[in-house]
Amino acid sequence: MSLFSRLRRRKRTRDVGRYVPPASTTLAPIERVVEEGVLIAMSSVRMAVKNTLIVNAIRNDERFDIDKLAGSARQRVLSLAAENDQTASRLERARGFRKPGPDDDEAHRRRPQVHRMVAERLRERADDDSEMTEIIERARTDAWEDIGREVRKRVGPPGFVPDQGDVYDRMRKSRMKRLVDVDLAALARDQKRAAREKS
């Protein structure tokens, strides 16, 4: 018997069961999809404002200016609204050039509408002064947390027992030197790199 014949005889079929099509999924309500899209967009704006705060404070030595930051946040929100409008137009054009097929399901059909609605909601948020102020305040809190975490990581544990005044006084000078030696410029670079990696 040839090698080929022996190999053919060894080949066995395996029972992998019967194919059961996946259960059809119900689409999330369009309002919920839009709201999630708006939340994601506003979160990205808050992160951008946070990074601007950190870089401006550390590298550019700029004071906190809520009006300037609110204007910048508003422009970012409007820019995201414009991007959603452009995406909706592109999807509508693409659908116009394509014949409807079996894969032309409801989720694909409503995508342009979702982008248009997200754009509209973002423009409403951009016009809301209280919304812009809230973004700035939350971004400022996030910036403080990021800076504090980075300083704690670089400076290390305090190394003193609070109720021992002589130990505290003796180590104060070295702690202050370690704090001053923290490379804040490197912190700003780390923040910019982290922002690039997330985007």
N, C-alpha and C positions, 0 to 999 in steps of 0.2 A: 504494500500500500504506500502510495506516495505521501510525502510530507504534507502536501496541500490537502489531500484527502483526510489525513489524520486531524489536521487543524479544523477542517470543516465539520468533522464529526464531533469535535470537542465543543464547538460553538453551541450554546444553549440559549434559548429565549428565557427571559425573566418576566414574571407576572408583576407589572407595575400598577395594577389596579385599573379601574375604569375611570375615564375622564369625567369629572364633574365640573361644569362651568362655574366660575365664581358667582356668588350672589350679587345681584345688581345693587349698586350703592345709590343711596338717595343723595342728591346734591344738597349742599348746605344752602340755606336761604341766601339770596343775593345780598340782602342787607348785612348779614353777618360777614360775608366775604369782603364786602366793601369796608366794613368797620375794621376788620383785621388788617386790610391793606393800609388804611389810614393810620392805625396804631403802629405798624411797622415803619411807615414813612416818618411819623412824628418821632419815633424812637431814634431813627437815624439822624434827624435834625438835632435832637437833644445831645446825641453823642458828638456831633460836629461842633456844637456850641461848647460842650465841655472841653474838647481838645483845643478850641480857639482860646478859651479862658486860661487853660494851663500854659499854652505857648505864649500868649500875650503877657501873662503875669511873670513868667520865668525868663523868657528870652527877650521879650520886648519891653519889659518893665512898665507895662501899661496898667493904669488903674481900672477898676471895675466900672464899666459904663453901661448901665442897663439899657439906655435908649439905643446906643450903637449896637449892642448885642441883639436887641429885639429887632432892629432893622435888618441885621444880618440873618437872623432866624427866619424872619418873614420872607426874605429873598430866597432862602433855601426851600421853604415850603412852596412858594410859587414856582420855583424851578422844578420841583418834584411834580407839581400839578401839570406843568407844561409837558414833562416827560410822559406822564400818563395819557395826556391828550394825543401826543405823537404816537404812542404805542397803540392806542385805540384806532387811530387813522391807518396805521400800517397794517393792523389786523383786518380792518374793513377792506382795504385795498387787496390784500392777499386773498381774502375770501371771495372777493368779486371776480378774481381771475381763475378761481378753482371751481370745478363742478362739484356739487354736493355728492358726498359718498357715504358709505356706512360709518366712517370714522367722524363724520360731521355731526357730533353729538351736541347735546344741550350745553355741556361745559364749554366747548369751543365756541358755540354760537353766542354765548353771553359774555365772553371775555371782553370784547370791545365795550359793551355796556358797563361792565365792572370798572374798567379803566376810566371811562368818562365820569362815572359816579364818584370814584376816588378823587379824581381831579377837582370835581365840584366841591367835595367836602374839604379838600385841602385849601382851596381858595377861601372857603368860609372860615377855616381855622386861621388863615393868614390875616384875615380882616378883624379877628377877635383879639383886642389888646390884652385881655386877661389871660387868654391862651398863650400868647407870646411871653408874657411875664412869668407864667407858670413854667414854661419850658426853660427860661433863663434860671429861675430859682432851683429847679431840679438839676439842671446842668451844673450849677455852682456847687450844690451838695455833692454831686457825683465827683466833681473836680477835687473838692476837699478830701473826699474819701480816697481817691486815687493817689493824691499827693501824700496824704498821711500814711497810707499803706506802703508807699515806696520809701518814704523817709524811715519808717519803722524797720523796714527790711534792710535798708542800707546802714542805719545807725546801730541797729542791734538792740538787745535788751538793755534796760536802764542800768543794771548792775549795782543797785544799791537797795538797802532796806529803808523804806520811808520813815520809820520811827527812830532811825539812828542818824541824828543830825550831823555828827562829825563825819560819818561816811559820806553822807550827801554832799557836805561842803568840800570834802577832800576830792571827790570825784567830779564835782560840777565843772571844773575847768576842762577836764579831758572830755566830758560829755559834750560841752559846748563846742570844743574843737572838732569833735567827730561830726557834729551837726553841720558846722560851717564847711567841713571838708566834703559833705555830700555833693556830688556833682549834679547840680540842678539842670545844667545844660544837657547832660546825658539823660536826665529824666524827661526833658522836653523831647529829645530825639526818640526815646523809647515810646512816648505817647504818640508821636507822629507815626512811628513804625507800626504800632498796634492799630492805629486808625486805618492805615493803608491795608494791613492784613485783613481787617474786618470788612473793608469795603470791596 
